[in-house]
Amino acid sequence: MFHVALTDSDTYKFSMANLILKVQPRVKARYAFINRDKREFPDGFARKLREVVGGFRAIQMSKDEKDFMREKCYYLDPAYLDFLEGYHYNPDEVRIEQEGPDLRVTIEGPMYRTIYWEVPLMATISELYFKDTNQARNGMIQIIAAAKSKALGFKMLDTTVSEFGTRRRHSFNVHNNVLRVLKEHAGHALVGTSNIYLAMTHGLTPMGTIAHELFQLYGAIYGYQSATTMLLEDWIKVYQGDLGIGLTDTFTTDVFLKAFNTKYSKLFDGVRHDSGDPLVWLEKILRHYQDHRINPLYKTVLFSDNLHSIEQIESIHNACRGCIHDAYGVGTWFTCDCGVKPLNIVIKLVACDFGYGWVDTVKLSDNVGKNTGACSAVALCKQILGIKE
């Protein structure tokens, strides 16, 4: 059972798409699949993937999905929900090729349409990979026991966690069962899931705000020095104080914080960590709030980068204790902890066209290994922003 519904995706894809339709409706986007760990795909994988993707055309939002989003995603425009009700995936926007073990996937078209492909494509690639390679995984009893242990661990820490694991899940079945167990045993520690369909299924809150691709887009349109300010302004205009967790690391956290002035620091509820040393990042955020005469105790830091053990999370939680409110977004460790090595894959925005031809996009990150973009574009971005190696 691969992609099962239009809302079997991450909440932030819809919040970003809503903004795109309102503010940047004419932008075209090009996305590319990046295989970070150079995993080898079996012969014929591309053909099988094309067959599955071809079936996406029949997926359409149900009345139940629309009603759920109207209630729980109240910050989305009613007209946008009407648009989603009539939206259909167009598989012609996706190009899938394979040369030996190397899988290549690109997506191209109007961004207000193509933005939805990333999450279901990644989830499908992951599930199809494990199915096609026939790798032995732990039995469901073991998977459920591991999920229960994690749930009880978060409950013991007395902190909050959201499930963020759609993109690199082992399978929909594993994802669904793990989330059921988390809800049953984590108590108030589990505050929601990024997956709207599973939030509806399990009676949870859909969680998510913004991803790197909007910062990348705004960098290409307005220039790297203005990108963060221009995007934060548009975000405030569209969401009027809702969805107030900022993402810091598209062009490095140091660059973000220069733009994240007193106005934005007060308006936004907090910020999300997605690369680099979490404790070093935390110190920067605490110092930033203090420099802007803001009590960090009234702000939230959301950690979402490669969380993989209760002990790791406990160390971060202890560092935050008494200083700032901390929360956690856990992905692959929840949904692909099955005795197999999860795929290390992403699909990133690599170029956009806003009427003057294609322009390369860049993501720098606080971790050099996560940088994406053409080498010349990355070098130019670093030069403009004064970032040294």
VEXMILO-790559 format. One line per field, with one value per residue (C-alpha): residue in one letter; chain; x, z negated, y negated; residue number from 0. Coordinates in nm, 4 decimals. Last residue first. Layout:
! VEXMILO-790559
code: c(A|...)
unit: c(A|...)
c1: c(X|...)
c3: c(Z|...)
c2: c(Y|...)
pos: c(NUM|...)
This chain:
! VEXMILO-790559
code: c(E|K|I|G|L|I|Q|K|C|L|A|V|A|S|C|A|G|T|N|K|G|V|N|D|S|L|K|V|T|D|V|W|G|Y|G|F|D|C|A|V|L|K|I|V|I|N|L|P|K|V|G|C|D|C|T|F|W|T|G|V|G|Y|A|D|H|I|C|G|R|C|A|N|H|I|S|E|I|Q|E|I|S|H|L|N|D|S|F|L|V|T|K|Y|L|P|N|I|R|H|D|Q|Y|H|R|L|I|K|E|L|W|V|L|P|D|G|S|D|H|R|V|G|D|F|L|K|S|Y|K|T|N|F|A|K|L|F|V|D|T|T|F|T|D|T|L|G|I|G|L|D|G|Q|Y|V|K|I|W|D|E|L|L|M|T|T|A|S|Q|Y|G|Y|I|A|G|Y|L|Q|F|L|E|H|A|I|T|G|M|P|T|L|G|H|T|M|A|L|Y|I|N|S|T|G|V|L|A|H|G|A|H|E|K|L|V|R|L|V|N|N|H|V|N|F|S|H|R|R|R|T|G|F|E|S|V|T|T|D|L|M|K|F|G|L|A|K|S|K|A|A|A|I|I|Q|I|M|G|N|R|A|Q|N|T|D|K|F|Y|L|E|S|I|T|A|M|L|P|V|E|W|Y|I|T|R|Y|M|P|G|E|I|T|V|R|L|D|P|G|E|Q|E|I|R|V|E|D|P|N|Y|H|Y|G|E|L|F|D|L|Y|A|P|D|L|Y|Y|C|K|E|R|M|F|D|K|E|D|K|S|M|Q|I|A|R|F|G|G|V|V|E|R|L|K|R|A|F|G|D|P|F|E|R|K|D|R|N|I|F|A|Y|R|A|K|V|R|P|Q|V|K|L|I|L|N|A|M|S|F|K|Y|T|D|S|D|T|L|A|V|H|F|M)
unit: c(A|A|A|A|A|A|A|A|A|A|A|A|A|A|A|A|A|A|A|A|A|A|A|A|A|A|A|A|A|A|A|A|A|A|A|A|A|A|A|A|A|A|A|A|A|A|A|A|A|A|A|A|A|A|A|A|A|A|A|A|A|A|A|A|A|A|A|A|A|A|A|A|A|A|A|A|A|A|A|A|A|A|A|A|A|A|A|A|A|A|A|A|A|A|A|A|A|A|A|A|A|A|A|A|A|A|A|A|A|A|A|A|A|A|A|A|A|A|A|A|A|A|A|A|A|A|A|A|A|A|A|A|A|A|A|A|A|A|A|A|A|A|A|A|A|A|A|A|A|A|A|A|A|A|A|A|A|A|A|A|A|A|A|A|A|A|A|A|A|A|A|A|A|A|A|A|A|A|A|A|A|A|A|A|A|A|A|A|A|A|A|A|A|A|A|A|A|A|A|A|A|A|A|A|A|A|A|A|A|A|A|A|A|A|A|A|A|A|A|A|A|A|A|A|A|A|A|A|A|A|A|A|A|A|A|A|A|A|A|A|A|A|A|A|A|A|A|A|A|A|A|A|A|A|A|A|A|A|A|A|A|A|A|A|A|A|A|A|A|A|A|A|A|A|A|A|A|A|A|A|A|A|A|A|A|A|A|A|A|A|A|A|A|A|A|A|A|A|A|A|A|A|A|A|A|A|A|A|A|A|A|A|A|A|A|A|A|A|A|A|A|A|A|A|A|A|A|A|A|A|A|A|A|A|A|A|A|A|A|A|A|A|A|A|A|A|A|A|A|A|A|A|A|A|A|A|A|A|A|A|A|A|A|A|A|A|A|A|A|A|A|A|A|A|A|A|A|A|A|A|A|A|A|A|A|A|A|A|A)
c1: c(3.4535|3.3819|3.0353|3.0284|2.6655|2.7468|3.0513|2.8665|2.5821|2.8255|3.0068|2.6761|2.5636|2.8913|2.8794|2.5201|2.2852|2.2622|2.4462|2.3580|2.7134|2.8272|2.6154|2.4723|2.2655|2.3681|2.0620|2.0874|1.8584|1.9657|1.7744|1.5732|1.4551|1.3287|0.9654|0.9874|1.1753|1.3022|1.5907|1.7144|1.4206|1.5158|1.4090|1.5919|1.7367|1.9241|1.7427|1.6888|1.9165|1.6944|1.6108|1.2741|1.3376|1.1931|0.8963|1.0022|1.3756|1.2993|1.1134|1.1171|1.0119|1.1025|0.9993|1.1905|1.0706|1.3614|1.6126|1.5004|1.5662|1.7060|2.0381|1.8540|1.6262|1.9243|2.0827|1.7477|1.7077|2.0376|1.9509|1.6055|1.7738|1.7758|1.7037|1.8534|1.7600|1.4186|1.4693|1.1974|1.2983|1.0059|0.9804|0.8357|1.1248|1.3592|1.2812|1.3297|1.5663|1.6957|2.0416|1.8706|1.6805|1.9983|2.2021|1.9443|1.9364|2.3145|2.3437|2.0819|2.2733|2.5877|2.3772|2.2093|2.5373|2.4568|2.1313|1.7530|1.6806|1.3425|1.2580|1.0174|0.6751|0.7368|0.6217|0.8816|1.1837|1.0370|1.0197|1.3452|1.5376|1.5544|1.7546|2.0932|1.9613|1.9126|2.2721|2.4130|2.1697|2.3102|2.1603|1.8742|1.9440|1.6933|1.3432|1.0846|0.8024|0.5030|0.2376|-0.0318|0.0582|-0.1244|-0.0745|-0.0566|0.0902|0.3243|0.4552|0.5026|0.7141|0.9152|0.9811|1.1066|1.3283|1.4826|1.5468|1.6980|2.0681|2.0308|1.8704|1.5038|1.3869|1.6565|1.6834|1.3042|1.2896|1.5594|1.3802|1.0601|1.2386|1.3836|1.0612|0.7762|0.5087|0.4210|0.1942|-0.1400|-0.3169|-0.4179|-0.7403|-0.5737|-0.7065|-0.7226|-0.3650|-0.2780|-0.4107|-0.2480|0.1013|0.3168|0.2037|0.0737|0.1310|0.2736|0.4021|0.0444|0.0149|0.3039|0.1495|-0.1592|-0.0647|0.2803|0.1320|-0.1063|0.1751|0.3909|0.1084|0.0367|0.4033|0.4705|0.1734|0.2614|0.6043|0.9641|0.9170|1.1561|0.9210|0.6453|0.8492|0.7707|0.5996|0.5647|0.7237|0.6670|0.8621|0.8007|1.1158|0.9223|0.6544|0.9226|1.0742|0.7326|0.6688|1.0154|0.9611|0.6175|0.7656|1.0283|0.7612|0.5484|0.8405|0.9237|0.5640|0.5513|0.8395|1.1812|1.2822|1.4192|1.5099|1.3050|1.5007|1.1801|0.9727|1.2400|1.2915|0.9188|0.8606|1.1460|1.0662|0.6982|0.7724|1.0058|0.7480|0.4697|0.6757|0.8227|0.5288|0.3061|0.5231|0.4664|0.1265|0.1734|0.5309|0.4221|0.6140|0.9153|0.9952|1.3201|1.4069|1.7297|1.8075|2.1634|2.1974|2.2578|2.1273|1.7719|1.5236|1.2086|1.0688|0.7772|0.5478|0.3792|0.2540|-0.0050|-0.1435|-0.5046|-0.6418|-1.0161|-1.0613|-0.7237|-0.8524|-1.1562|-0.9179|-0.7282|-1.0499|-1.1181|-0.7755|-0.5525|-0.5092|-0.7882|-0.5717|-0.7572|-1.1181|-1.1032|-0.8387|-1.0721|-1.3624|-1.1420|-1.0129|-1.3617|-1.4899|-1.2185|-0.9193|-0.8362|-0.5935|-0.6523|-0.3443|-0.1286|-0.1548|0.1160|0.3474|0.3149|0.3927|0.6810|0.8291|0.8159|0.9976|1.2559|1.3269|1.3940|1.7361|1.7848|1.8660|2.2100|2.2242|2.4579|2.4285|2.2922|2.0656|1.9361|1.6093|1.5652|1.3019|1.2360|0.9910|0.7845|0.6696|0.3407|0.1437|0.4001|0.1981|-0.1419|-0.0832|0.2655|0.1354|-0.1192|0.1509|0.3727|0.0968|0.0108|0.3646|0.4083|0.1428|0.3428|0.1789|-0.0888|-0.3284|-0.3766|-0.4487|-0.2998|0.0596|0.2012|0.0000)
c3: c(-0.4752|-0.4911|-0.4621|-0.3597|-0.2453|0.1129|0.1294|-0.0225|0.2272|0.5176|0.4129|0.3775|0.7209|0.8837|0.7173|0.8308|0.5375|0.2149|-0.1180|-0.3617|-0.4047|-0.4896|-0.8077|-0.9251|-0.6047|-0.2679|-0.0462|0.2987|0.5956|0.9587|1.1778|1.4823|1.7191|1.6631|1.5686|1.2142|1.3100|1.0285|0.9759|0.7413|0.5036|0.3085|0.2911|0.0135|-0.0449|-0.3200|-0.2932|-0.6208|-0.7113|-0.8081|-1.1532|-1.1622|-1.2934|-0.9791|-1.1059|-1.4501|-1.4022|-1.0521|-1.1759|-1.5202|-1.5795|-1.9279|-2.1670|-2.4007|-2.6110|-2.7060|-2.9866|-3.2926|-3.1172|-2.7684|-2.8325|-3.0097|-2.7086|-2.4737|-2.6874|-2.7181|-2.3392|-2.2914|-2.5684|-2.4176|-2.0929|-1.7201|-1.6522|-1.3123|-1.2996|-1.4276|-1.7396|-1.8049|-2.0198|-2.1798|-2.3273|-2.6485|-2.8588|-2.6155|-2.7788|-2.5028|-2.5394|-2.1814|-2.3011|-2.5304|-2.2398|-2.0319|-2.3210|-2.3727|-1.9997|-1.9662|-2.2727|-2.1268|-1.7989|-1.9826|-2.1714|-1.8555|-1.6641|-1.2982|-1.1085|-1.1441|-1.4481|-1.4488|-1.5801|-1.8209|-1.8681|-1.5980|-1.6542|-1.9173|-1.7263|-1.4074|-1.5457|-1.7403|-1.4294|-1.2608|-0.9643|-1.1357|-1.2953|-0.9562|-0.8481|-1.1649|-1.1304|-0.7936|-0.4514|-0.4873|-0.8609|-1.0743|-1.0226|-1.1966|-1.4162|-1.4163|-1.2209|-1.3120|-1.3675|-1.0743|-0.8404|-0.4984|-0.5937|-0.8504|-0.5976|-0.3381|-0.5798|-0.6874|-0.3226|-0.2339|-0.5434|-0.4793|-0.1094|-0.1270|-0.1478|0.0713|0.3623|0.4210|0.6574|0.6144|0.2390|0.2152|0.3731|0.1454|-0.1594|-0.0345|0.0275|-0.3227|-0.4892|-0.6720|-0.9343|-1.0493|-1.2785|-1.2114|-1.5473|-1.6340|-1.6101|-1.4810|-1.1238|-1.0833|-1.2061|-0.9791|-0.6758|-0.7841|-0.8296|-1.0360|-1.3511|-1.6842|-2.0459|-2.1770|-2.5307|-2.6576|-2.6691|-2.5060|-2.5294|-2.3061|-2.0741|-2.0175|-1.9546|-1.6872|-1.5311|-1.5057|-1.3462|-1.0774|-0.9909|-0.9701|-0.7373|-0.5260|-0.4686|-0.5816|-0.6334|-0.4748|-0.3843|-0.6369|-0.9594|-1.1354|-1.4551|-1.7071|-2.0510|-2.3808|-2.7068|-3.0381|-3.0045|-3.1274|-2.8633|-2.5984|-2.7140|-2.7389|-2.3732|-2.2757|-2.4533|-2.2930|-1.9474|-2.0096|-2.1249|-1.8186|-1.5845|-1.7658|-1.7383|-1.3762|-1.2879|-1.2292|-0.8684|-0.6103|-0.2930|0.0122|0.2371|0.4194|0.1024|-0.0755|0.2300|0.2973|-0.0541|-0.0316|0.3215|0.2287|-0.0823|0.1204|0.3945|0.1429|-0.0298|0.2692|0.5120|0.3509|0.4477|0.8150|0.8364|0.6856|0.8141|1.1765|1.3494|1.3093|1.1087|1.1439|1.0483|1.1150|0.9767|1.0075|0.9814|1.3572|1.5198|1.4066|1.5078|1.3633|1.4919|1.2962|1.4212|1.6579|1.3434|1.3005|0.9467|0.9284|0.7478|0.7387|0.3623|0.3198|0.4959|0.2679|-0.0294|0.1144|0.1425|-0.2261|-0.3124|-0.5387|-0.9028|-1.0188|-0.9472|-1.2112|-1.1240|-0.7500|-0.7214|-0.8737|-0.6520|-0.3429|-0.4374|-0.5114|-0.1782|0.0016|0.1792|0.5066|0.6086|0.9595|1.1110|0.8434|1.0365|1.2781|0.9794|0.9063|1.2652|1.2847|0.9669|1.1163|1.4298|1.2237|1.0107|1.3103|1.1911|0.8168|0.6607|0.5150|0.2179|0.2811|-0.0827|0.0111|0.2971|0.4132|0.6097|0.7988|0.7965|1.0646|0.9977|1.1973|1.0340|1.1529|0.8273|0.6053|0.3323|0.2886|0.4594|0.3103|-0.0387|-0.0249|0.1142|-0.1867|-0.4352|-0.2300|-0.2079|-0.5758|-0.6746|-0.5492|-0.3229|-0.3195|-0.2635|0.1041|0.0077|0.0010|0.1225|0.1192|0.0000)
c2: c(-2.7469|-3.1198|-3.2695|-3.6353|-3.6228|-3.7243|-3.4961|-3.2011|-3.2414|-3.2688|-2.9499|-2.7620|-2.8829|-2.7781|-2.4355|-2.3775|-2.3332|-2.1379|-2.1568|-1.8770|-1.7479|-2.1005|-2.0911|-2.4222|-2.4283|-2.5750|-2.5352|-2.6885|-2.7471|-2.7678|-3.0132|-2.9063|-3.1767|-3.5300|-3.4718|-3.3352|-3.0194|-2.7995|-2.5612|-2.2867|-2.2355|-1.9265|-1.5623|-1.3815|-1.0357|-0.8539|-0.5205|-0.3415|-0.0490|0.2431|0.3841|0.2108|-0.1394|-0.2955|-0.4968|-0.6211|-0.6661|-0.7956|-1.1017|-1.2575|-1.6180|-1.7345|-2.0112|-2.2441|-2.5385|-2.7632|-2.8144|-2.6171|-2.2872|-2.3387|-2.1628|-1.8798|-1.8349|-1.8143|-1.5416|-1.3634|-1.3653|-1.1831|-0.9334|-0.8729|-0.7739|-0.8547|-1.2211|-1.2964|-1.6651|-1.7723|-1.9837|-2.2429|-2.5396|-2.7199|-3.0716|-3.2175|-3.0889|-3.2638|-3.6017|-3.8576|-4.1531|-4.1203|-4.0134|-3.7595|-3.6100|-3.5797|-3.4358|-3.1622|-3.0882|-3.0734|-2.8482|-2.6145|-2.5885|-2.4794|-2.2251|-2.0941|-2.0471|-2.1077|-2.0648|-2.0870|-2.3052|-2.4781|-2.8257|-2.9913|-3.1468|-3.4087|-3.7669|-3.8589|-3.7291|-3.8734|-4.2279|-4.2003|-4.0975|-3.7586|-3.8917|-3.8536|-3.5341|-3.3718|-3.4389|-3.2795|-2.9881|-2.8887|-2.9758|-2.7270|-2.6846|-2.8714|-2.7367|-2.9551|-2.8243|-3.0595|-2.8741|-3.1310|-3.4959|-3.6512|-3.3537|-3.5212|-3.8595|-3.7038|-3.4516|-3.7249|-3.9294|-3.6244|-3.5442|-3.8921|-3.9075|-3.5655|-3.6237|-3.9737|-3.8849|-3.5764|-3.7564|-3.8364|-3.5609|-3.2949|-3.3489|-3.3530|-3.0082|-2.8696|-3.0129|-2.8505|-2.5185|-2.4967|-2.3855|-2.5613|-2.4986|-2.1502|-1.9522|-1.7800|-1.7292|-1.3751|-1.1715|-0.8560|-0.8469|-1.2260|-1.2665|-0.9746|-1.1618|-1.4889|-1.3434|-1.5809|-1.4052|-1.5308|-1.6300|-1.3028|-1.3701|-1.3986|-1.0192|-0.8372|-0.4895|-0.4687|-0.7545|-0.6100|-0.2658|-0.3939|-0.5960|-0.2864|-0.0882|-0.3496|-0.3995|-0.0260|0.0219|-0.2825|-0.1366|-0.1719|-0.5428|-0.7899|-1.0745|-1.0073|-1.0220|-1.3505|-1.2248|-1.5062|-1.5060|-1.6826|-1.6684|-1.4957|-1.2864|-0.9814|-1.0282|-1.0539|-0.7255|-0.5596|-0.6384|-0.5169|-0.1841|-0.1487|-0.2075|0.0615|0.3084|0.2303|0.2952|0.6191|0.7460|0.6297|0.8578|0.7107|0.6652|0.9046|0.7232|0.8168|0.5797|0.4857|0.4390|0.2400|0.0196|-0.0139|-0.1491|-0.3990|-0.5158|-0.5513|-0.7570|-0.9779|-1.0259|-1.0917|-1.3643|-1.5458|-1.5527|-1.8179|-2.1182|-2.0330|-2.2002|-2.5490|-2.5254|-2.5195|-2.2398|-2.0131|-1.7027|-1.5100|-1.1527|-0.9676|-0.6224|-0.4878|-0.1068|-0.0720|-0.3874|-0.4560|-0.7204|-0.8796|-1.2089|-1.3542|-1.6322|-1.3859|-1.2086|-1.4868|-1.4662|-1.5788|-1.8858|-1.9535|-1.9301|-2.0969|-2.4095|-2.4190|-2.3951|-2.6922|-2.8933|-2.8249|-2.9747|-2.7669|-2.8779|-2.6442|-2.3398|-2.1354|-2.2189|-2.2856|-2.0149|-1.7559|-1.8607|-1.8398|-1.4965|-1.3678|-1.5033|-1.3105|-1.4620|-1.2917|-1.0195|-0.8803|-1.0463|-0.8844|-0.5560|-0.6640|-0.7015|-0.3297|-0.2316|-0.4776|-0.3286|0.0193|-0.0988|-0.2864|0.0210|0.2441|0.3510|0.2998|-0.0386|-0.1029|-0.3405|-0.6321|-0.7505|-1.0920|-0.9841|-1.3214|-1.3385|-1.6650|-1.9400|-2.2010|-2.4801|-2.7279|-3.0507|-3.2021|-3.1694|-3.3473|-3.5246|-3.3605|-3.0254|-3.0017|-3.0792|-2.7961|-2.5686|-2.6402|-2.5540|-2.2447|-2.1095|-2.1931|-1.9409|-1.6446|-1.3884|-1.1210|-1.4132|-1.3315|-0.9724|-0.6215|-0.6527|-0.2978|0.0000)
pos: c(388|387|386|385|384|383|382|381|380|379|378|377|376|375|374|373|372|371|370|369|368|367|366|365|364|363|362|361|360|359|358|357|356|355|354|353|352|351|350|349|348|347|346|345|344|343|342|341|340|339|338|337|336|335|334|333|332|331|330|329|328|327|326|325|324|323|322|321|320|319|318|317|316|315|314|313|312|311|310|309|308|307|306|305|304|303|302|301|300|299|298|297|296|295|294|293|292|291|290|289|288|287|286|285|284|283|282|281|280|279|278|277|276|275|274|273|272|271|270|269|268|267|266|265|264|263|262|261|260|259|258|257|256|255|254|253|252|251|250|249|248|247|246|245|244|243|242|241|240|239|238|237|236|235|234|233|232|231|230|229|228|227|226|225|224|223|222|221|220|219|218|217|216|215|214|213|212|211|210|209|208|207|206|205|204|203|202|201|200|199|198|197|196|195|194|193|192|191|190|189|188|187|186|185|184|183|182|181|180|179|178|177|176|175|174|173|172|171|170|169|168|167|166|165|164|163|162|161|160|159|158|157|156|155|154|153|152|151|150|149|148|147|146|145|144|143|142|141|140|139|138|137|136|135|134|133|132|131|130|129|128|127|126|125|124|123|122|121|120|119|118|117|116|115|114|113|112|111|110|109|108|107|106|105|104|103|102|101|100|99|98|97|96|95|94|93|92|91|90|89|88|87|86|85|84|83|82|81|80|79|78|77|76|75|74|73|72|71|70|69|68|67|66|65|64|63|62|61|60|59|58|57|56|55|54|53|52|51|50|49|48|47|46|45|44|43|42|41|40|39|38|37|36|35|34|33|32|31|30|29|28|27|26|25|24|23|22|21|20|19|18|17|16|15|14|13|12|11|10|9|8|7|6|5|4|3|2|1|0)
